[in-house]
Amino acid sequence: MKFAVISKNGKTVENLIVMKPEQKEEIEKALNRTLMEAAPLGMEIGDFFNGKNWTRNVDGEQVPLPIGDNAAVDEMIALLEEVDAL
Amino acid sequence: MRMSRRGALHSSVGGRVEVAFTGEMAEIPMNVFGKNWRLLALLSTGTLSLSKEVKGHVWLCGGGENGVEKIRGGNGAKFAEVTNVTISKSTVAVVAAGNSISGTSFGDIVPTTDGSGGGAFGHDKTGKAGIGGHVSTIPFGDNENFLKLCAAGGGGTFQKHGGVGGSNGSDGGDVGGYPTVGSQGNTIAGGADGGGHGGKKGNGHARESQGGNGLYYGDGGGNAGAYMNNNSEIISGTQGKGSQGVIYVLIPDENEEGAA
């Protein structure tokens, strides 16, 4: 399972790692970092916690996660394209 | 190749080094450099414990990069090979997920050499091939037991064909020729052995032009193809995803003390 390694100050995602979920406590201790499951928000390296939400810089704007890169959004884009084509 | 019980404690027989790993591991007996070794393939993050220090070799790579929209296929991950290193009794091993190109580590060993470069997106203005590290990405230089890892994704097609993905440390291909008018063209090859393919030119449907995912450790994802809509906007498909990293540790097999 994919986990995000959160920076010491709790503000940014500094790495993405693969590990077994039952190891969360063990690896947090080994790395001295907090880990978060990456999939629900689609976290990537560099994502930023603004005090309220995890966000990503998209064209100069910090957009709350999750953003467009997921199956539901892809499906919606496909539907809109089909409508456009009519 | 024989795959061992993953993460299990391996029994000690006649002074054989005991190995345990808290993450996912495959142990494979292997002849490399003319000697018999135990390959410990660390497939997820954990702590590697040995019953005693040994001299061995380490090869590791980060996660392959995702395709980079409108620019290029994902680069292969960074990697490192360290030979004749002392492997201590306890080492924290971090295995990067895809798109964390240098996020793998084994103790103090981290990836330092660039993998292969992604192929350019098929647009003269925005397409730009990735640069490879120009060093072979075959672990321990052994092409009998290992694939070329850290291959790069192909560039997606737009006005022109995308470039092919780099392989074995090479640069990505540049923007290619014009596709046949009215045709989406073919997918663009990713680098061998497993770079994700670049997407076809879209034909009014971004979903038809997605990039392929990287196939093996450290491989980059393919860049999506794209099309131009009625508002002159370039609409890209979904980028291919890079593959996770891996750590290979070679320790001497029993009765094979010391590194080659």
Interface residues (C-beta under 8 A of the other chain):
Chain A: K2 F3 V5 N15 L16 I17 V18 M19 K20 Q23 E26 I27 A30 L31 A38 E44 I45 D69 D74 I77 A78 E81 E82 D84 A85
Chain B: T22 G23 E24 L43 S44 T45 G46 T47 G63 V92 V94 V95 A96 A97 G98 N99 S100 G103 G204 H205 A206 R207 N229 T238 Q239 Q244 G245
